[in-house]
Amino acid sequence: MEHPYLFFVKLFEFTHIKPLVHFAHSYPHVIYSWVVIGLLMGFGMLATRKIAMVPNKAQNIFELLISNIEEFMVEIVGEEGRWLFPLVATIFIYIFTSNMIGLIPGFFPPTASLNTTISCALTVVVFTHVIGIKYHGAKYIKHFMGPIWWMTPIILPIELIGHLARVLSLSFRLFGNMMGHELVLGILFFLAGAFFAPLPIMALGIFVALVQAFVFFLLSVMYFNGAMEHAH
């Protein structure tokens, strides 16, 4: 189902440059990912432009958000996991913002594209193994071998399938929820106009956006924590 109207895609159409127009229609999730990145960079610059001991409202909001994410993560991983905070905080904030902009008429949530969610999932899964190798070196292979050597032929394929399934689980859960919400909103916009019928769905969409970002963040932290632990 094609989105009824995408503001930034229309801007590309006004250029009348065929490659750009084709790109905009083929990859709206990329364009709106750029929009999300621009928004986050802009808010970040506003919040950090005048850092003071007595923070302003923007600095207060950002400090509260960042500190809560960090403390929640430390409760799960421990103090040793603080160095992972920039990555998991970026994942959470990017996904939540990407989810939320889909509630604005004319905007498309990048997370409603499987390309975006798979790229986020691959980042998490690949970095999980980077963490494992960093903490355990060559012994990280023991995470895949099982507790007894003669069980390795059974355990190893199961572990490999399980780690591949993480990519599918992270990506399809987020993609399915956001694409489903977009489809419902599109149908209601078509049937009842831009303001009345979609309002309850949009209110529910705020909750879904937060929950899906939090689930992705929580699973990422759990995967990182598992890679840091010693194999049993």
Residue pairs with C-beta under 8 A, 6 or more apart in sequence:
1 183
1 186
1 187
3 28
3 108
3 182
3 186
4 186
4 189
4 190
5 105
5 106
6 28
6 106
6 107
6 108
7 106
7 107
8 24
8 28
8 31
8 32
8 35
8 107
9 24
9 25
9 28
9 31
12 20
12 21
12 23
12 24
12 31
13 21
13 24
15 21
23 30
24 31
27 115
28 108
28 113
29 108
29 110
29 112
29 113
29 115
29 116
30 110
32 98
32 101
32 107
32 108
32 109
32 110
33 98
33 110
33 116
35 101
35 107
36 94
36 97
36 98
36 101
36 110
37 94
39 97
39 101
40 93
40 94
40 97
43 58
43 62
44 62
46 58
47 58
47 59
47 61
47 62
48 59
48 62
50 56
50 59
51 59
52 59
55 63
65 93
66 89
69 85
69 88
69 89
69 92
69 217
70 82
70 85
70 89
73 81
73 82
73 84
73 85
73 88
73 221
74 81
74 82
76 221
76 222
76 225
77 84
77 221
77 224
77 225
77 228
80 228
81 221
81 224
81 225
81 228
84 131
84 221
84 224
87 127
88 217
88 220
88 221
88 224
91 120
91 123
91 124
91 216
91 217
91 220
92 213
92 214
92 216
92 217
94 120
95 111
95 120
95 174
95 212
95 213
95 216
95 217
96 209
96 210
96 213
98 109
98 110
98 111
98 116
99 109
99 111
99 178
99 205
99 208
99 209
99 210
99 212
99 213
100 109
100 206
100 209
101 107
101 108
101 109
102 108
102 109
102 111
102 112
102 178
102 181
102 182
102 185
102 205
102 209
103 202
103 205
103 206
103 209
105 189
105 194
108 182
109 178
109 182
110 116
111 117
111 174
111 175
111 178
111 212
112 175
112 178
112 179
112 181
112 182
113 175
114 171
114 172
114 175
116 175
117 170
117 171
117 172
117 174
117 175
118 167
118 171
120 170
120 171
120 174
120 216
121 166
121 167
121 168
121 169
121 170
121 171
122 167
124 166
124 170
124 219
124 220
124 223
125 163
125 166
125 167
125 170
125 223
127 224
128 163
128 166
128 223
128 224
128 226
128 227
129 140
129 227
131 224
131 227
131 228
132 140
132 143
132 227
132 228
133 140
135 227
135 228
136 142
136 143
136 230
136 231
139 231
140 227
140 231
142 231
143 159
143 226
143 227
143 231
144 155
144 156
144 159
144 160
145 152
145 155
145 156
145 231
146 152
146 154
146 155
146 156
146 159
147 232
166 219
166 223
169 219
170 216
170 219
170 220
173 212
173 215
173 216
174 212
174 215
174 216
177 208
177 212
178 208
178 209
178 212
181 201
181 205
181 208
184 201
185 198
185 201
185 202
185 205
188 197
188 198
188 201
189 198
191 197
192 198
